[in-house]
């Protein structure tokens, strides 16, 4: 029987990949690992407990929060505040950033940004959901409170990012800027074990992922690319296959393993796009680039965009490099006033 390396063992072994962390990043990732186990447990019994459905509360974006959104947010927040490495968080479920004003944490060197439960509306129908996280070193003085500037950093300043996908198996995927690694949760021993080392996305694929129900609202370049995907052409293995789950983590994870492209463009109703730059796009873009994929707003690399507010939204394109290059060509050839 093959013995798999645990997440903790892997982090210790790879400590040299983040030499400036002095063990702090290892402890921070351990807090995320613990939170993921708790959220996984609750998701697995969601049909038996009163934790599904809407909470009756709206977040700052005017969206109905699901009960599990709020539960996951509290679990991750409490685990991170218990660690002295994190001085504050920003979350899709919080109106503003949260300063950890306690003796343990106020001088912490890191901030964490997160979407505690991506795709949570799928919980009621037993479809894969996930957690997305992004870690930065603070830029404000360590002897004072965390500042907004600590959270509004360009994506290339991330020191680590990742996601947890809660599906047929639960898997934690992360990067510290030295490749992308996946760990599958073994509930029999309560550990995340290395199952996918140095993940690399295929250069091309046969899957395109977007909500075709919004076709009439798409930019012309996206419409043209979608029709290209549906045409027959043996030389490029078209038509491609449409696969859209409605959970960014699940759609990205599938395309990462099999090859494909994910698109959530701007529309007439959402001219700035819908996905959040800080909580969703930046961490996924960091993972994408580390795995050999591309991630853009249709024109520019996501990781080069300078955030201006905590809940900023952007169009999002990510996937296999050859498919992304073709999509970019359509966006350029049929560019409209934005």
Steps between C-alpha positions, in 0.01 A plus 500: 500500500641839398558745785408854396679803639280716724446871439690580820796287394501654154499856639792425733691333216440796268567768763787632286242597234396789725819589691371832632204342679700357794233237557218756514353405164506134601292579810263714294440220250440264793218730617344488154537120497320470835218732388455301179454180701223660708322648197532165320333326793207741500455483122489121514206511738329801343189302412460389862554832675331838476791665324382509139307773324504877531574669831273798440801734507650684202872567459645834390448406133125462563517123461311261725744328735459127544515356851812307411665818365476655842599180679812453284594866540493472879694174504785637288503834680517339845776260396709785357451733795627225727833513316741783562613507139189676363421861590179524299273355236274614220215276393230498238256464791627803696409860420849621591835351589536361853792606722605237754554735792630256755839449661568188295416635157526877473870479405452210258684517170222371271151582380260247352230566241240233437177379351402261782251299293506551125191366321303464824163513323590152368501348849126432494539279193818320609734656242871570564587826675827644626701743710745743336779676693775749428792598729709818494770646722371817662649829378387718793723540810491187717454702818170651386157390379459336161419748222294484179826510302589159642207353308511708181823350368549377145461125458871451426572589863326185625727272701256209487155418367278200462160341521324210663249310289230308685380236255507123457826539691625809682820646361724792598700655215754776567808681377771707665643605165687173447249286313149380582441202727182313593418310819201269535331469839498150651218506759609165644817660640390866496785613278556672165739278302706592193317365196588746220854639504607776259171530315526630142203586281492345149596754231156456342177318572150428378298668777360851512325620815266797506134571567356482149166619636653848498602478131288798390680717758856396412754729327532434125844342541364240743204424271736446206729278709205295622390435141859404415491242782181350354619471139617171351868490411707181525836679498417673832283221649191715488223522596602534863290378791302736724537434874379761749443427869441849633770468767828667397709257706334194345517632142863611537605175670357287219664711231832499690506121488348441156571819307243761410400865528275681749337831410291736712491817288350839557141545386275797436355456850844446659744710293780441750441125516367305795784306662696672778858594419636455853314193624463293184694621197839585653549170687374291206720702262806435719428127494430513127831664409693265728337205320581635154156647432405860422261725691382837368206740485479417130789732419735552797653258752288489816809504722603841359172675584521755782198461734318817602241358741443186707204364305616599152372281215674414173434288188688171530652268238728213603615169358729310267743740328415408139126538562556828682708639215220425254240658730720810536526528123121504470476759777754720322355454151146584616581746774218731599499818708530392861 
